[in-house]
Amino acid sequence: MPYALELRGIVKRFPGVLANDQIDLAVEPGEIRALVGENGAGKTTLMRILYGLYQPDAGEIYIHSQKQTFHSPHDAIRAGLGMVHQHFMLFPSLTVSENVIYGAEPTRAGFVDRQTARQKVAEIARQYSLQVDPAAKVGRLPVGVRQRVEILKTLYRQAEILILDEPTAVLTPQERDGLFAILRGLAGQGKTIIFITHKLHEVMSLSDNATVLRDGRVTATLRTAATSPEEISRYMVGREVMLVVNKPPVQLGETVLAVENLAVEDETGRAVVRDVSFQVRAGEIVGIAGVAGNGQTELIEAITGLRPLAVGRIRLEKREVSQATVAGRRAAGQAYIPEDRSRVGLAVAASVADNLLMGFQKQPGLSRRGLLSLRGLAEHAVRLIKQYAIKVARPTEPAANLSGGNLQKVVIAREFAHHGRLLIAEQPTRGVDVGSIEFIHQHLLNYRSEGNAILLVSAELSEIMSLADRILVMFEGRIAGELAAAEASEAKLGLLMAGGEKIRNKN
């Protein structure tokens, strides 16, 4: 049987970087292939070449044994490829059918034939078991259903090969399982699936085979049924990786963060956080779980000083900080790893050294009489770059040149070096490879063991369950439940995340 997709000797260079180095990839029809690797390994570059967003410097692409040259995504779509991006490309104000047909509308007498469009979308949804109402407004749909709409868009354009980039990033466990059932059904009908993920349990659960990239090269293609997460991680990182977190017991201390009856409004005055109260004690990691869009982001913005409170109080140790500035809260002992590293955590146009300096510029050794010490700045940057294994040619290099994972390491290095009593870690391992996840998790646990308090927000339930001592679940702006980590399971947390029965275990 000819391959559905074959890449031969793909090479792609950027200034100073060999992103793809003689990559070969062959995927059979009906196969689910996982593409995994560290940050900067070349996964995204390879998929952008396949989808026509980049042109290779060398190599060939074959679709069903036919050589192809893609100058744009339109060429890739015409050849039978479809891509589901991590961040959905949908118009919330339009219906499902309007989103699906956008750019490829059926017409009658020069006008869009909406009735035919709805019928065709409904027919495709039935054919592939994608339960979606074609007339529903996308903005009112749960996130898991929106992802089905993205898949429908590719099938409407007759895609035979689907590329999915981190497809479960915003899904509950139940929605993830539903997506996997859909993908298995598509593969069973002959569709070829390539999915990029950093979650090894998803590789083991869904894929037939896994291709591993490291430093722009293929290090292994493994049959999933005959491999293990440990073997995959070895090929990804080049060493043994500790996949299970060893969380030692610690003695809880005094309350470091107290949030009382907090309410927060969005820009339109709508309440997005409602009557939220909790505490985080010294020596404790409190995790916050929930599907994106249920108030977690606004809650953290209020605690860090990035968003005003409508009602409520925030105390950091014994100090009232409800109206304090971001700088005032930082001076009171608050460190913060933000969810959006590019917009909030970094000045990407500035150098890596300048980003590592932020918040430290008035410290002795780094400045004198209001002037920065270039020597002190260089020593500070070099020390953190080495300590946190940040891959950068030189400290003066613009942060914008770094991969997503290395940008995250810059933020993490700076915030751990702050040594605040409270660390707010919002999606600390998002977009970070398995080796760096191990590194970050160990630093979080060390921070906890030193008697500090951590408020952890993560979309990764495995991360929440392995690191947190207590878990709070948010749904529609409220705390829907609280569980001790020892009593938590994906099923219980998923029920709460979807607005199920309230559970609260007081410690």
Beta strands, then each sheet from edge to edge (+ up, - down):
strand 1: 5-14
strand 2: 17-27
strand 3: 32-37
strand 4: 58-63
strand 5: 66-68
strand 6: 81-84
strand 7: 107-108
strand 8: 111-112
strand 9: 161-165
strand 10: 192-196
strand 11: 209-214
strand 12: 217-223
strand 13: 255-265
strand 14: 271-281
strand 15: 284-289
strand 16: 311-316
strand 17: 319-320
strand 18: 334-337
strand 19: 367-368
strand 20: 371-372
strand 21: 422-426
strand 22: 453-457
strand 23: 470-475
strand 24: 478-484
strand 25: 503-504
sheet 1: 2+ 1- 4+ 5-
sheet 2: 6+ 9+ 10+ 3+ 11+ 12-
sheet 3: 7+ 8-
sheet 4: 14+ 13- 16+ 17-
sheet 5: 18+ 21+ 22+ 15+ 23+ 24- 25-
sheet 6: 19+ 20-
end
